[in-house]
Amino acid sequence: MDDKAHKFKLKKEDTVEIIAGKDRGKRGRILKILRDKDRIVVEGLNMVKKTKKKRSQQDRGGIAEIEAPIHSSNVMIVCRKCGPARIGYKLTGNKDPKTGKTEKKRVCRKCGEAL
């Protein structure tokens, strides 16, 4: 993999559906995006057991279930109108006052609804 981080179309808090793997068909919110590894962490999905060491007297060690990262190619964003879909961009006429560039809006490729 090269040094540059991959440009993600997905954002934190987006609702996604898993399209491959043990949790195929399940939906959840994105909690974290790991750009350098091209992976995302989805709330309540791809759960793995991890052993935790006891850190203090009150803290309990043992086996905890946590969300493991999943590759971004194995998820698809969910459109409120039509379900899992691909992301497209539409240029709005507005210009960003800071950069001077025209603003881009994420849209569903199936129905054109803003995401």
N, CA and C atoms as an extended XYZ file, in Angstrom:
345
Properties=species:S:1:pos:R:3:atomname:S:1:resname:S:1:resid:I:1 pbc="F F F"
N         0.846       -1.182        0.000 N   MET     1
C         0.000        0.000        0.000 CA  MET     1
C         0.887        1.239        0.000 C   MET     1
N         0.479        2.288       -0.678 N   ASP     2
C         1.294        3.496       -0.758 CA  ASP     2
C         1.163        4.348        0.507 C   ASP     2
N         1.985        5.413        0.575 N   ASP     3
C         2.028        6.262        1.767 CA  ASP     3
C         0.794        7.126        1.931 C   ASP     3
N         0.152        7.496        0.828 N   LYS     4
C        -1.007        8.390        0.904 CA  LYS     4
C        -2.232        7.657        1.423 C   LYS     4
N        -3.012        8.345        2.268 N   ALA     5
C        -4.250        7.761        2.791 CA  ALA     5
C        -5.313        7.773        1.696 C   ALA     5
N        -6.121        6.743        1.673 N   HIS     6
C        -7.182        6.573        0.678 CA  HIS     6
C        -8.317        7.563        0.943 C   HIS     6
N        -8.869        8.156       -0.118 N   LYS     7
C       -10.002        9.081        0.004 CA  LYS     7
C       -11.254        8.254        0.251 C   LYS     7
N       -11.926        8.535        1.372 N   PHE     8
C       -13.126        7.811        1.740 CA  PHE     8
C       -14.367        8.594        1.343 C   PHE     8
N       -15.359        7.885        0.812 N   LYS     9
C       -16.658        8.495        0.542 CA  LYS     9
C       -17.545        8.362        1.774 C   LYS     9
N       -17.209        7.415        2.635 N   LEU    10
C       -17.968        7.198        3.865 CA  LEU    10
C       -17.502        8.171        4.940 C   LEU    10
N       -18.422        8.504        5.850 N   LYS    11
C       -18.091        9.399        6.961 CA  LYS    11
C       -18.560        8.783        8.262 C   LYS    11
N       -18.018        9.290        9.362 N   LYS    12
C       -18.421        8.848       10.688 CA  LYS    12
C       -19.913        9.128       10.854 C   LYS    12
N       -20.615        8.264       11.564 N   GLU    13
C       -22.060        8.364       11.808 CA  GLU    13
C       -22.934        7.937       10.624 C   GLU    13
N       -22.354        7.580        9.468 N   ASP    14
C       -23.143        7.056        8.344 CA  ASP    14
C       -23.692        5.683        8.718 C   ASP    14
N       -24.874        5.341        8.208 N   THR    15
C       -25.418        4.001        8.397 CA  THR    15
C       -24.973        3.159        7.207 C   THR    15
N       -24.388        1.993        7.506 N   VAL    16
C       -23.893        1.119        6.445 CA  VAL    16
C       -24.450       -0.287        6.623 C   VAL    16
N       -24.450       -1.040        5.521 N   GLU    17
C       -24.839       -2.446        5.558 CA  GLU    17
C       -23.635       -3.264        5.155 C   GLU    17
N       -23.390       -4.354        5.878 N   ILE    18
C       -22.263       -5.226        5.550 CA  ILE    18
C       -22.686       -6.147        4.408 C   ILE    18
N       -21.864       -6.196        3.355 N   ILE    19
C       -22.221       -6.972        2.166 CA  ILE    19
C       -21.390       -8.241        2.012 C   ILE    19
N       -20.401       -8.453        2.907 N   ALA    20
C       -19.582       -9.663        2.842 CA  ALA    20
C       -19.091      -10.020        4.235 C   ALA    20
N       -18.938      -11.312        4.491 N   GLY    21
C       -18.414      -11.768        5.773 CA  GLY    21
C       -19.486      -12.345        6.675 C   GLY    21
N       -19.109      -12.593        7.928 N   LYS    22
C       -20.006      -13.289        8.863 CA  LYS    22
C       -21.246      -12.485        9.237 C   LYS    22
N       -21.182      -11.148        9.139 N   ASP    23
C       -22.313      -10.295        9.493 CA  ASP    23
C       -23.067       -9.765        8.270 C   ASP    23
N       -22.985      -10.465        7.142 N   ARG    24
C       -23.626      -10.007        5.902 CA  ARG    24
C       -25.101       -9.719        6.117 C   ARG    24
N       -25.563       -8.552        5.616 N   GLY    25
C       -26.968       -8.187        5.717 CA  GLY    25
C       -27.303       -7.338        6.930 C   GLY    25
N       -26.386       -7.237        7.891 N   LYS    26
C       -26.653       -6.450        9.094 CA  LYS    26
C       -26.274       -4.994        8.866 C   LYS    26
N       -26.949       -4.101        9.605 N   ARG    27
C       -26.708       -2.665        9.463 CA  ARG    27
C       -26.231       -2.063       10.773 C   ARG    27
N       -25.442       -0.993       10.658 N   GLY    28
C       -24.956       -0.310       11.848 CA  GLY    28
C       -24.347        1.040       11.483 C   GLY    28
N       -24.015        1.806       12.537 N   ARG    29
C       -23.421        3.136       12.360 CA  ARG    29
C       -21.905        3.045       12.377 C   ARG    29
N       -21.232        3.891       11.609 N   ILE    30
C       -19.776        3.928       11.609 CA  ILE    30
C       -19.312        4.670       12.861 C   ILE    30
N       -18.444        4.014       13.645 N   LEU    31
C       -17.894        4.632       14.852 CA  LEU    31
C       -16.540        5.275       14.585 C   LEU    31
N       -15.735        4.607       13.756 N   LYS    32
C       -14.368        5.068       13.533 CA  LYS    32
C       -13.926        4.700       12.122 C   LYS    32
N       -13.116        5.573       11.502 N   ILE    33
C       -12.564        5.291       10.179 CA  ILE    33
C       -11.047        5.243       10.299 C   ILE    33
N       -10.447        4.123        9.878 N   LEU    34
C        -8.992        3.961        9.900 CA  LEU    34
C        -8.490        4.124        8.468 C   LEU    34
N        -8.215        5.361        8.083 N   ARG    35
C        -7.861        5.678        6.694 CA  ARG    35
C        -6.591        4.992        6.215 C   ARG    35
N        -5.583        4.917        7.072 N   ASP    36
C        -4.311        4.322        6.664 CA  ASP    36
C        -4.419        2.833        6.351 C   ASP    36
N        -5.372        2.147        6.996 N   LYS    37
C        -5.557        0.707        6.766 CA  LYS    37
C        -6.765        0.409        5.885 C   LYS    37
N        -7.488        1.437        5.437 N   ASP    38
C        -8.653        1.279        4.559 CA  ASP    38
C        -9.756        0.461        5.232 C   ASP    38
N        -9.948        0.678        6.548 N   ARG    39
C       -10.923       -0.089        7.323 CA  ARG    39
C       -11.823        0.836        8.121 C   ARG    39
N       -12.989        0.294        8.526 N   ILE    40
C       -13.914        1.052        9.361 CA  ILE    40
C       -14.401        0.178       10.512 C   ILE    40
N       -14.825        0.828       11.603 N   VAL    41
C       -15.385        0.121       12.746 CA  VAL    41
C       -16.875        0.444       12.770 C   VAL    41
N       -17.719       -0.600       12.732 N   VAL    42
C       -19.167       -0.427       12.706 CA  VAL    42
C       -19.740       -0.845       14.062 C   VAL    42
N       -20.641       -0.019       14.593 N   GLU    43
C       -21.225       -0.237       15.917 CA  GLU    43
C       -21.967       -1.574       16.002 C   GLU    43
N       -21.542       -2.425       16.939 N   GLY    44
C       -22.226       -3.688       17.209 CA  GLY    44
C       -22.019       -4.784       16.189 C   GLY    44
N       -21.136       -4.579       15.210 N   LEU    45
C       -20.915       -5.595       14.174 CA  LEU    45
C       -19.448       -6.019       14.128 C   LEU    45
N       -19.201       -7.205       13.584 N   ASN    46
C       -17.874       -7.806       13.501 CA  ASN    46
C       -17.256       -7.912       14.903 C   ASN    46
N       -18.044       -8.435       15.831 N   MET    47
C       -17.618       -8.548       17.224 CA  MET    47
C       -16.601       -9.685       17.385 C   MET    47
N       -15.544       -9.395       18.158 N   VAL    48
C       -14.524      -10.396       18.465 CA  VAL    48
C       -14.283      -10.399       19.971 C   VAL    48
N       -13.841      -11.542       20.483 N   LYS    49
C       -13.532      -11.635       21.906 CA  LYS    49
C       -12.063      -11.247       22.105 C   LYS    49
N       -11.822      -10.406       23.115 N   LYS    50
C       -10.463       -9.964       23.395 CA  LYS    50
C       -10.202      -10.106       24.888 C   LYS    50
N        -9.039      -10.671       25.235 N   THR    51
C        -8.711      -10.815       26.650 CA  THR    51
C        -8.190       -9.498       27.188 C   THR    51
N        -8.723       -9.078       28.328 N   LYS    52
C        -8.331       -7.820       28.967 CA  LYS    52
C        -7.606       -8.130       30.265 C   LYS    52
N        -6.489       -7.431       30.476 N   LYS    53
C        -5.706       -7.603       31.688 CA  LYS    53
C        -6.304       -6.767       32.815 C   LYS    53
N        -6.214       -7.238       34.030 N   LYS    54
C        -6.711       -6.495       35.185 CA  LYS    54
C        -5.759       -5.314       35.422 C   LYS    54
N        -6.287       -4.090       35.430 N   ARG    55
C        -5.448       -2.889       35.561 CA  ARG    55
C        -5.382       -2.368       36.998 C   ARG    55
N        -6.452       -2.541       37.769 N   SER    56
C        -6.474       -2.058       39.153 CA  SER    56
C        -7.298       -3.025       40.011 C   SER    56
N        -7.421       -2.710       41.305 N   GLN    57
C        -8.189       -3.561       42.222 CA  GLN    57
C        -9.663       -3.642       41.813 C   GLN    57
N       -10.245       -2.487       41.413 N   GLN    58
C       -11.664       -2.444       41.053 CA  GLN    58
C       -11.908       -2.995       39.644 C   GLN    58
N       -10.944       -2.800       38.775 N   ASP    59
C       -11.084       -3.216       37.369 CA  ASP    59
C       -11.116       -4.736       37.277 C   ASP    59
N       -12.060       -5.241       36.501 N   ARG    60
C       -12.131       -6.683       36.290 CA  ARG    60
C       -11.496       -7.038       34.957 C   ARG    60
N       -10.592       -7.983       34.991 N   GLY    61
C       -10.010       -8.493       33.753 CA  GLY    61
C       -10.956       -9.508       33.160 C   GLY    61
N       -10.510      -10.224       32.146 N   GLY    62
C       -11.345      -11.276       31.574 CA  GLY    62
C       -11.510      -11.113       30.081 C   GLY    62
N       -12.552      -11.709       29.554 N   ILE    63
C       -12.791      -11.695       28.114 CA  ILE    63
C       -13.868      -10.666       27.797 C   ILE    63
N       -13.531       -9.710       26.935 N   ALA    64
C       -14.477       -8.657       26.539 CA  ALA    64
C       -14.787       -8.802       25.054 C   ALA    64
N       -15.990       -8.410       24.667 N   GLU    65
C       -16.349       -8.412       23.244 CA  GLU    65
C       -16.242       -6.999       22.717 C   GLU    65
N       -15.451       -6.811       21.654 N   ILE    66
C       -15.287       -5.483       21.060 CA  ILE    66
C       -15.533       -5.563       19.556 C   ILE    66
N       -15.780       -4.396       18.948 N   GLU    67
C       -15.963       -4.331       17.494 CA  GLU    67
C       -14.595       -4.326       16.825 C   GLU    67
N       -14.405       -5.200       15.862 N   ALA    68
C       -13.155       -5.239       15.108 CA  ALA    68
C       -13.347       -4.456       13.811 C   ALA    68
N       -12.270       -3.871       13.277 N   PRO    69
C       -12.392       -3.145       12.007 CA  PRO    69
C       -12.749       -4.099       10.859 C   PRO    69
N       -13.481       -3.575        9.882 N   ILE    70
C       -13.859       -4.343        8.695 CA  ILE    70
C       -13.404       -3.536        7.483 C   ILE    70
N       -13.003       -4.209        6.422 N   HIS    71
C       -12.512       -3.500        5.242 CA  HIS    71
C       -13.634       -2.688        4.603 C   HIS    71
N       -13.296       -1.507        4.124 N   SER    72
C       -14.306       -0.589        3.584 CA  SER    72
C       -15.003       -1.137        2.342 C   SER    72
N       -14.368       -2.062        1.633 N   SER    73
C       -14.997       -2.630        0.432 CA  SER    73
C       -16.120       -3.603        0.791 C   SER    73
N       -16.188       -4.014        2.056 N   ASN    74
C       -17.205       -4.973        2.498 CA  ASN    74
C       -18.449       -4.312        3.066 C   ASN    74
N       -18.553       -2.985        2.955 N   VAL    75
C       -19.744       -2.284        3.428 CA  VAL    75
C       -20.302       -1.389        2.327 C   VAL    75
N       -21.589       -1.090        2.463 N   MET    76
C       -22.265       -0.230        1.503 CA  MET    76
C       -23.136        0.754        2.272 C   MET    76
N       -23.118        2.018        1.888 N   ILE    77
C       -23.918        3.023        2.583 CA  ILE    77
C       -25.404        2.748        2.351 C   ILE    77
N       -26.224        3.075        3.342 N   VAL    78
C       -27.664        2.844        3.245 CA  VAL    78
C       -28.371        4.176        3.017 C   VAL    78
N       -29.107        4.258        1.913 N   CYS    79
C       -29.922        5.428        1.586 CA  CYS    79
C       -31.245        5.289        2.346 C   CYS    79
N       -31.754        6.389        2.901 N   ARG    80
C       -33.013        6.345        3.665 CA  ARG    80
C       -34.184        5.942        2.778 C   ARG    80
N       -34.090        6.267        1.494 N   LYS    81
C       -35.197        6.036        0.572 CA  LYS    81
C       -35.168        4.636       -0.048 C   LYS    81
N       -33.991        4.219       -0.550 N   CYS    82
C       -33.957        2.991       -1.350 CA  CYS    82
C       -33.042        1.881       -0.823 C   CYS    82
N       -32.445        2.044        0.351 N   GLY    83
C       -31.616        0.982        0.914 CA  GLY    83
C       -30.155        1.097        0.505 C   GLY    83
N       -29.419       -0.034        0.473 N   PRO    84
C       -27.996        0.016        0.142 CA  PRO    84
C       -27.774        0.566       -1.267 C   PRO    84
N       -26.855        1.514       -1.378 N   ALA    85
C       -26.597        2.147       -2.673 CA  ALA    85
C       -25.167        2.650       -2.732 C   ALA    85
N       -24.760        3.041       -3.933 N   ARG    86
C       -23.439        3.638       -4.094 CA  ARG    86
C       -23.547        5.142       -3.938 C   ARG    86
N       -22.411        5.782       -3.698 N   ILE    87
C       -22.388        7.225       -3.474 CA  ILE    87
C       -21.906        7.938       -4.724 C   ILE    87
N       -22.632        8.996       -5.084 N   GLY    88
C       -22.210        9.874       -6.158 CA  GLY    88
C       -22.081       11.280       -5.604 C   GLY    88
N       -21.609       12.186       -6.419 N   TYR    89
C       -21.478       13.579       -5.987 CA  TYR    89
C       -22.197       14.493       -6.953 C   TYR    89
N       -22.803       15.548       -6.414 N   LYS    90
C       -23.450       16.565       -7.229 CA  LYS    90
C       -22.844       17.900       -6.842 C   LYS    90
N       -22.482       18.689       -7.825 N   LEU    91
C       -21.928       20.006       -7.539 CA  LEU    91
C       -23.062       20.981       -7.312 C   LEU    91
N       -22.997       21.707       -6.205 N   THR    92
C       -23.991       22.751       -5.945 CA  THR    92
C       -23.447       24.044       -6.545 C   THR    92
N       -24.290       25.015       -6.750 N   GLY    93
C       -23.834       26.283       -7.324 CA  GLY    93
C       -23.054       27.137       -6.330 C   GLY    93
N       -23.152       26.804       -5.037 N   ASN    94
C       -22.518       27.604       -3.994 CA  ASN    94
C       -21.002       27.448       -4.003 C   ASN    94
N       -20.317       28.542       -3.699 N   LYS    95
C       -18.863       28.476       -3.562 CA  LYS    95
C       -18.505       28.591       -2.090 C   LYS    95
N       -17.517       27.795       -1.673 N   ASP    96
C       -17.037       27.836       -0.297 CA  ASP    96
C       -16.271       29.137       -0.084 C   ASP    96
N       -16.660       29.959        0.912 N   PRO    97
C       -16.005       31.250        1.105 CA  PRO    97
C       -14.519       31.143        1.451 C   PRO    97
N       -14.123       30.065        2.127 N   LYS    98
C       -12.720       29.909        2.529 CA  LYS    98
C       -11.819       29.513        1.365 C   LYS    98
N       -12.220       28.486        0.628 N   THR    99
C       -11.365       27.950       -0.432 CA  THR    99
C       -11.710       28.469       -1.819 C   THR    99
N       -12.942       28.902       -2.019 N   GLY   100
C       -13.357       29.385       -3.343 CA  GLY   100
C       -13.793       28.276       -4.282 C   GLY   100
N       -13.797       27.027       -3.803 N   LYS   101
C       -14.205       25.883       -4.642 CA  LYS   101
C       -15.719       25.705       -4.558 C   LYS   101
N       -16.303       25.121       -5.627 N   THR   102
C       -17.739       24.813       -5.590 CA  THR   102
C       -17.959       23.643       -4.649 C   THR   102
N       -19.053       23.711       -3.898 N   GLU   103
C       -19.341       22.665       -2.921 CA  GLU   103
C       -19.858       21.410       -3.608 C   GLU   103
N       -19.447       20.246       -3.047 N   LYS   104
C       -19.928       18.957       -3.527 CA  LYS   104
C       -20.870       18.393       -2.491 C   LYS   104
N       -21.939       17.730       -2.966 N   LYS   105
C       -22.916       17.119       -2.077 CA  LYS   105
C       -22.961       15.629       -2.392 C   LYS   105
N       -22.954       14.787       -1.355 N   ARG   106
C       -23.046       13.336       -1.570 CA  ARG   106
C       -24.486       12.967       -1.862 C   ARG   106
N       -24.689       12.183       -2.924 N   VAL   107
C       -26.048       11.768       -3.306 CA  VAL   107
C       -26.050       10.262       -3.568 C   VAL   107
N       -27.259        9.685       -3.459 N   CYS   108
C       -27.473        8.266       -3.762 CA  CYS   108
C       -27.452        8.112       -5.282 C   CYS   108
N       -26.742        7.082       -5.768 N   ARG   109
C       -26.672        6.855       -7.219 CA  ARG   109
C       -27.969        6.277       -7.775 C   ARG   109
N       -28.790        5.627       -6.919 N   LYS   110
C       -30.039        5.028       -7.380 CA  LYS   110
C       -31.145        6.078       -7.551 C   LYS   110
N       -31.389        6.877       -6.473 N   CYS   111
C       -32.543        7.756       -6.488 CA  CYS   111
C       -32.185        9.248       -6.493 C   CYS   111
N       -30.926        9.590       -6.283 N   GLY   112
C       -30.512       11.001       -6.313 CA  GLY   112
C       -30.737       11.726       -5.002 C   GLY   112
N       -31.218       11.025       -3.962 N   GLU   113
C       -31.466       11.622       -2.647 CA  GLU   113
C       -30.139       12.010       -1.977 C   GLU   113
N       -30.109       13.143       -1.285 N   ALA   114
C       -28.906       13.587       -0.578 CA  ALA   114
C       -28.632       12.663        0.596 C   ALA   114
N       -27.354       12.335        0.780 N   LEU   115
C       -26.968       11.436        1.883 CA  LEU   115
C       -26.404       12.233        3.051 C   LEU   115
